[in-house]
Amino acid sequence: MTKPTGTEPKDEPFVEVGRIGRPWGLHGELQVQELTDVKSRFADGSELYVRGHPHRVERSRLHQRGRILKLAGIDSQDAARELRGAALEVPESALDSLPDDTYYHYHLVGMEVVTDDEEPLGTLVEVFSTGSNDVYVVEGPKGQILLPAIADVVKKVDVPGRVMTVVLLPGLE
């Protein structure tokens, strides 16, 4: 494994951009599930963190089953196997700024969701994309509710306060 370089961020939050799957081949390559739209995160020479330690991407390629990465310091199938299930992360400071009313998924997951009448609906537990818009999965006292991430439904997102205010359109209740 690559040893810490002394350049890793101190006390800075990290954001997951991928998840390591099974080893690929015999020389430490990894099958990776991408959790970001920013494909350059996996470019040759970029830096990703695994379990708090920085690793340089030596090689990256797309394969029919997803992305295959070779990280510096991971040189055997056994070393790759030890990382199975680990998160690939970047420091939060490495993220691009977003336009107003646009959020990273990690900003939203864990938020409390209430109606515009302040009725609690539960906690936003997952965000998934459908192609036309994201969908927010909310779990609470009424069970699971799927909310389309559209302006007619999402009225206010208070990231610091960790609360999302929504309007339930007919059929969403």
C-alpha positions in Angstrom: 0.0 0.0 0.0 1.1 3.5 -0.6 2.3 5.3 2.5 0.8 8.7 3.5 2.8 11.5 1.7 2.3 14.2 4.3 0.2 16.1 1.7 -3.1 14.6 2.7 -5.7 17.1 4.0 -5.9 17.5 7.7 -9.3 17.3 9.3 -11.0 17.9 6.0 -14.1 16.0 5.0 -13.9 13.5 2.2 -16.5 12.7 -0.5 -16.9 9.2 -2.0 -16.6 9.2 -5.8 -16.3 5.5 -6.3 -16.5 2.1 -4.7 -13.9 -0.7 -5.1 -15.2 -4.0 -6.3 -13.3 -7.2 -7.0 -9.7 -7.5 -8.2 -9.2 -7.5 -11.9 -6.3 -9.7 -13.1 -3.2 -10.6 -11.2 -1.3 -7.3 -10.9 -3.5 -5.2 -8.5 -6.0 -3.8 -10.9 -9.4 -3.0 -9.4 -12.9 -3.1 -10.8 -14.6 0.2 -9.7 -18.1 1.4 -9.4 -18.2 5.1 -10.3 -20.3 7.4 -8.1 -19.6 10.7 -9.8 -20.3 12.3 -13.1 -16.8 13.8 -13.1 -14.9 11.2 -15.1 -11.6 13.0 -14.8 -11.5 11.9 -11.1 -10.3 8.5 -12.5 -7.8 9.9 -15.0 -4.2 8.6 -15.2 -2.2 10.6 -12.7 -5.1 11.8 -10.6 -5.1 11.2 -6.8 -7.8 9.2 -4.9 -7.9 8.4 -1.3 -8.5 4.9 0.1 -9.0 4.5 3.8 -7.5 7.9 4.3 -4.3 7.3 2.3 -3.6 8.9 -1.1 -3.1 6.8 -4.2 -2.1 8.0 -7.6 -4.0 6.4 -10.5 -1.4 4.7 -12.7 -3.9 3.4 -15.3 -7.6 3.8 -15.9 -9.8 2.3 -18.6 -13.4 1.6 -19.3 -14.5 -2.0 -19.6 -17.9 -3.6 -20.4 -18.4 -4.2 -16.7 -17.4 -0.7 -15.6 -14.1 1.1 -14.9 -10.8 -0.7 -14.2 -8.2 1.2 -12.2 -4.6 0.5 -11.3 -3.5 2.4 -8.2 0.1 3.0 -7.3 1.2 0.7 -4.5 -1.5 -1.9 -5.2 0.6 -4.5 -7.1 -1.0 -7.9 -6.5 -4.3 -9.6 -6.6 -4.0 -10.1 -2.8 -3.5 -6.4 -2.2 -6.4 -5.6 -4.5 -8.6 -8.1 -2.7 -7.9 -6.3 0.7 -9.5 -3.2 -0.7 -12.7 -4.7 -1.9 -15.7 -2.7 -0.7 -13.5 0.4 0.2 -14.5 3.9 -0.8 -12.5 5.9 -3.3 -12.6 9.5 -2.0 -11.5 13.0 -2.7 -11.2 15.9 -0.3 -14.3 18.1 -0.3 -12.1 21.0 -1.3 -11.4 19.2 -4.6 -15.1 19.5 -5.6 -16.2 22.1 -8.1 -18.5 24.8 -7.0 -22.1 24.3 -8.0 -24.6 26.8 -9.3 -27.3 28.0 -6.9 -30.1 25.4 -6.3 -27.8 22.6 -7.3 -26.4 20.1 -4.8 -24.1 17.1 -4.5 -25.9 14.0 -3.4 -24.0 13.9 -0.2 -25.4 17.3 0.7 -28.9 15.8 0.6 -28.7 12.3 2.0 -29.6 12.4 5.7 -31.8 15.5 5.4 -35.1 15.7 7.1 -37.9 16.1 4.6 -41.1 18.1 5.5 -44.1 19.3 3.6 -44.8 23.0 3.1 -47.3 22.6 6.0 -44.3 21.4 8.1 -45.6 17.8 8.3 -42.6 15.5 8.7 -42.2 12.9 6.0 -39.0 11.3 7.1 -35.3 11.2 6.1 -33.9 11.4 2.6 -31.9 8.1 2.4 -31.0 7.8 -1.2 -30.8 9.8 -4.5 -30.9 8.0 -7.8 -31.0 9.3 -11.4 -33.7 8.3 -13.9 -32.4 10.1 -16.9 -34.8 13.0 -16.9 -34.4 13.9 -13.2 -33.2 12.6 -9.9 -35.5 10.9 -7.5 -35.3 11.3 -3.7 -36.0 8.2 -1.6 -37.6 9.3 1.7 -38.2 6.9 4.6 -40.4 7.9 7.4 -43.7 7.2 9.4 -45.7 6.7 6.2 -43.2 4.3 4.8 -41.1 4.9 1.7 -41.9 7.9 -0.5 -40.3 8.6 -3.9 -40.1 12.3 -4.7 -39.0 13.6 -8.2 -36.4 16.2 -7.9 -38.3 18.9 -9.8 -39.2 22.5 -9.0 -42.9 21.7 -8.6 -42.1 19.3 -5.7 -38.9 20.6 -4.1 -39.5 24.1 -2.7 -36.6 24.7 -0.4 -33.3 23.0 0.5 -31.7 24.2 3.6 -28.2 22.5 3.5 -26.9 24.1 6.8 -30.2 23.3 8.6 -30.4 19.8 7.0 -34.1 20.2 6.0 -35.8 19.9 2.7 -39.3 21.4 2.2 -41.5 19.8 -0.5 -45.0 19.9 -1.9 -46.7 16.5 -2.3 -48.3 16.5 -5.7 -51.4 14.2 -6.2 -50.2 10.6 -6.3 -47.0 11.1 -4.3 -48.6 10.7 -0.9 
